[in-house]
């Protein structure tokens, strides 16, 4: 499942140096008292997603991949 956020919210989070997806996981973990294993699984999924994106960039855009990965 994917959830869309308003651009203004994403921009504000990024301006504050926060990754929107990670911030949502943190907020939901606190709000809903999520099980730590569930939060760890969510973080692992995000890490895998970012790693796959970085690998795809490495294959096609070697200059972009040198930028800081998430």
C-alpha positions in Angstrom: 0.0 0.0 0.0 1.2 3.5 -0.8 0.1 6.7 0.8 0.3 10.1 -0.8 1.2 13.2 1.2 0.5 16.8 0.2 3.6 18.4 -1.4 3.5 21.2 1.3 4.0 18.6 4.0 6.8 16.8 2.2 8.5 20.1 1.5 8.3 21.2 5.1 9.6 17.8 6.4 12.5 17.9 4.0 13.3 21.6 4.8 13.7 20.4 8.4 16.1 17.7 7.4 13.6 14.8 7.8 12.9 12.0 5.5 9.1 12.0 5.0 8.7 8.2 5.0 10.9 7.7 8.1 9.0 10.6 9.9 5.7 8.9 9.2 6.9 5.6 10.6 8.2 7.3 13.7 5.0 9.3 14.2 2.8 6.2 13.7 4.9 4.1 16.0 4.4 6.6 18.8 0.7 7.4 18.0 -0.4 3.8 17.7 2.1 2.2 20.1 3.3 -0.1 17.4 5.2 -3.2 18.3 9.0 -2.6 18.0 9.3 -5.6 15.7 6.7 -4.0 13.4 8.7 -0.7 13.4 11.9 -2.6 12.7 10.3 -4.4 9.8 9.1 -1.1 8.3 12.5 0.5 8.6 14.1 -2.6 7.0 11.6 -2.3 4.1 12.6 1.4 3.6 16.3 0.6 3.8 15.8 -2.1 1.2 13.8 0.3 -1.0 16.5 2.9 -0.8 19.3 0.4 -1.5 17.5 -0.8 -4.6 17.0 2.8 -5.8 20.7 3.5 -5.2 21.7 0.4 -7.2 19.4 1.4 -10.1 21.0 4.9 -10.1 24.5 3.4 -10.0 23.7 1.5 -13.2 22.4 4.6 -15.0 23.5 7.8 -13.3 26.9 7.4 -11.7 27.1 11.1 -10.7 23.8 11.0 -8.9 24.7 8.0 -6.9 27.6 9.8 -5.4 25.1 12.1 -3.6 24.1 11.1 0.0 21.8 8.1 -0.1 19.0 7.9 2.5 
